[in-house]
Amino acid sequence: MGKDTQTLSPDQRIKLLELELKQAKGEATKLRKAMIENSRHGQRIKQAYQDAILLANLHIAYQPSSRSSGQRAAISRRRWTNAIALLQLARVYNCRKFLAHSLVEIEAALEKAQRIALENPAAYVARLPRHADDKSYRHGRYADQE
């Protein structure tokens, strides 16, 4: 509040402060979302999304989407595990086979799962196997959210 706001009535000051608070909350929300998307978890989810799309394309082309075929497609074991976890969160894969057979349907489900995984890391972590390489998921910062 500057010198020009001192001439305002109390009601006008309150409205001005409420407007400034609303703008600050909006900026904080945008910054929080950007922080989540740019965090280590956010980068992992983005990469898992890209790898899941690749595995879905292999499935649509009647190619196996196993770990070994993922390695032939330049997907490491950890990235394959993350992609499978995202596919399971999207409910288009159930540990043995794909449940959806349309790329459009799979992409839509993966986009929704990506949002869920970013907003609620515990939902994503629950789909990871117990032997997941990154111990921060099981014993670190996301352990209390399970």
C-alpha positions as CSV (number, residue, x, y, z in Angstrom):
1,M,0.0,0.0,0.0
2,G,1.4,3.3,-1.1
3,K,0.7,6.9,-0.1
4,D,-2.2,7.1,-2.5
5,T,-4.1,4.3,-0.8
6,Q,-4.1,6.3,2.5
7,T,-6.9,8.5,1.0
8,L,-9.1,5.5,0.4
9,S,-11.9,4.6,2.7
10,P,-11.6,1.5,4.9
11,D,-14.0,-0.4,2.6
12,Q,-12.0,0.5,-0.5
13,R,-8.8,-0.5,1.2
14,I,-10.3,-3.9,2.1
15,K,-11.4,-4.5,-1.5
16,L,-8.0,-3.5,-2.8
17,L,-6.3,-5.8,-0.3
18,E,-8.7,-8.7,-1.2
19,L,-7.9,-8.1,-4.9
20,E,-4.1,-8.2,-4.2
21,L,-4.5,-11.3,-2.1
22,K,-6.5,-13.0,-4.9
23,Q,-3.7,-12.2,-7.4
24,A,-1.0,-13.4,-5.0
25,K,-2.9,-16.7,-4.5
26,G,-3.2,-17.2,-8.3
27,E,0.5,-16.6,-8.8
28,A,1.3,-19.0,-5.9
29,T,-0.8,-21.7,-7.5
30,K,0.9,-21.2,-10.9
31,L,4.3,-21.4,-9.2
32,R,3.4,-24.5,-7.3
33,K,2.2,-26.2,-10.5
34,A,5.4,-25.2,-12.3
35,M,7.5,-26.4,-9.4
36,I,5.8,-29.8,-9.4
37,E,6.2,-30.2,-13.1
38,N,9.8,-29.3,-13.1
39,S,10.7,-31.4,-10.1
40,R,12.5,-34.7,-10.3
41,H,9.2,-36.5,-9.9
42,G,7.7,-34.3,-12.7
43,Q,10.5,-35.1,-15.0
44,R,10.2,-38.8,-14.3
45,I,6.4,-38.7,-15.1
46,K,7.0,-36.8,-18.3
47,Q,9.6,-39.4,-19.4
48,A,7.3,-42.3,-18.3
49,Y,4.5,-40.7,-20.4
50,Q,6.8,-40.7,-23.5
51,D,7.9,-44.2,-22.9
52,A,4.3,-45.4,-22.3
53,I,3.3,-43.9,-25.6
54,L,6.2,-45.8,-27.3
55,L,5.1,-49.1,-25.6
56,A,1.5,-48.4,-26.7
57,N,2.7,-47.9,-30.3
58,L,4.5,-51.2,-30.1
59,H,1.3,-52.9,-28.9
60,I,-0.8,-51.3,-31.6
61,A,1.7,-52.6,-34.2
62,Y,1.4,-56.1,-32.8
63,Q,4.9,-56.0,-31.3
64,P,5.7,-57.3,-27.8
65,S,5.9,-54.6,-25.1
66,S,8.0,-56.7,-22.8
67,R,11.1,-55.4,-21.0
68,S,13.4,-56.9,-23.5
69,S,11.6,-55.3,-26.4
70,G,11.7,-52.0,-24.5
71,Q,15.5,-52.4,-24.3
72,R,15.6,-52.9,-28.0
73,A,13.7,-49.6,-28.4
74,A,16.3,-47.9,-26.2
75,I,14.2,-47.9,-23.0
76,S,16.2,-48.8,-19.9
77,R,14.8,-51.1,-17.3
78,R,13.9,-48.3,-14.9
79,R,12.2,-46.3,-17.6
80,W,10.3,-49.4,-18.7
81,T,9.1,-49.9,-15.1
82,N,8.0,-46.3,-14.8
83,A,6.1,-46.5,-18.1
84,I,4.4,-49.6,-17.1
85,A,3.4,-48.0,-13.7
86,L,1.9,-45.1,-15.6
87,L,0.0,-47.5,-18.0
88,Q,-1.3,-49.3,-14.9
89,L,-2.4,-46.0,-13.4
90,A,-4.2,-45.2,-16.6
91,R,-5.9,-48.6,-16.3
92,V,-4.9,-49.6,-19.9
93,Y,-2.5,-52.3,-18.8
94,N,-2.8,-55.0,-16.1
95,C,0.6,-56.6,-15.7
96,R,0.0,-59.1,-18.4
97,K,-1.7,-57.4,-21.3
98,F,-3.1,-54.2,-22.7
99,L,-6.8,-53.6,-21.9
100,A,-7.2,-50.9,-24.5
101,H,-6.4,-51.4,-28.1
102,S,-6.9,-47.9,-29.6
103,L,-4.0,-45.4,-29.5
104,V,-6.4,-42.5,-29.1
105,E,-8.0,-44.2,-26.0
106,I,-4.6,-45.0,-24.6
107,E,-3.3,-41.5,-25.0
108,A,-6.4,-40.0,-23.4
109,A,-6.1,-42.3,-20.4
110,L,-2.3,-41.6,-20.1
111,E,-2.9,-37.9,-20.1
112,K,-5.3,-38.2,-17.3
113,A,-2.9,-40.6,-15.4
114,Q,-0.1,-38.1,-15.9
115,R,-2.2,-35.4,-14.2
116,I,-3.1,-37.7,-11.4
117,A,0.6,-38.8,-10.9
118,L,1.7,-35.2,-10.7
119,E,-1.0,-34.2,-8.3
120,N,-0.8,-37.3,-6.1
121,P,2.6,-39.0,-6.2
122,A,1.4,-41.8,-3.9
123,A,-1.1,-43.0,-6.6
124,Y,1.8,-43.5,-9.0
125,V,4.2,-45.0,-6.4
126,A,1.5,-47.6,-5.5
127,R,1.9,-49.0,-9.1
128,L,5.7,-49.3,-8.9
129,P,7.1,-52.7,-7.9
130,R,8.5,-53.1,-4.4
131,H,12.0,-53.4,-5.8
132,A,11.9,-50.1,-7.6
133,D,15.4,-48.6,-7.9
134,D,14.6,-45.2,-6.5
135,K,14.4,-45.6,-2.8
136,S,13.2,-42.1,-2.3
137,Y,9.8,-43.3,-3.4
138,R,9.5,-46.1,-0.9
139,H,11.5,-44.8,2.1
140,G,11.8,-41.1,1.5
141,R,9.6,-38.2,0.8
142,Y,6.6,-40.1,-0.6
143,A,6.5,-42.8,2.0
144,D,4.1,-40.9,4.3
145,Q,1.6,-40.5,1.5
146,E,1.1,-44.2,0.9
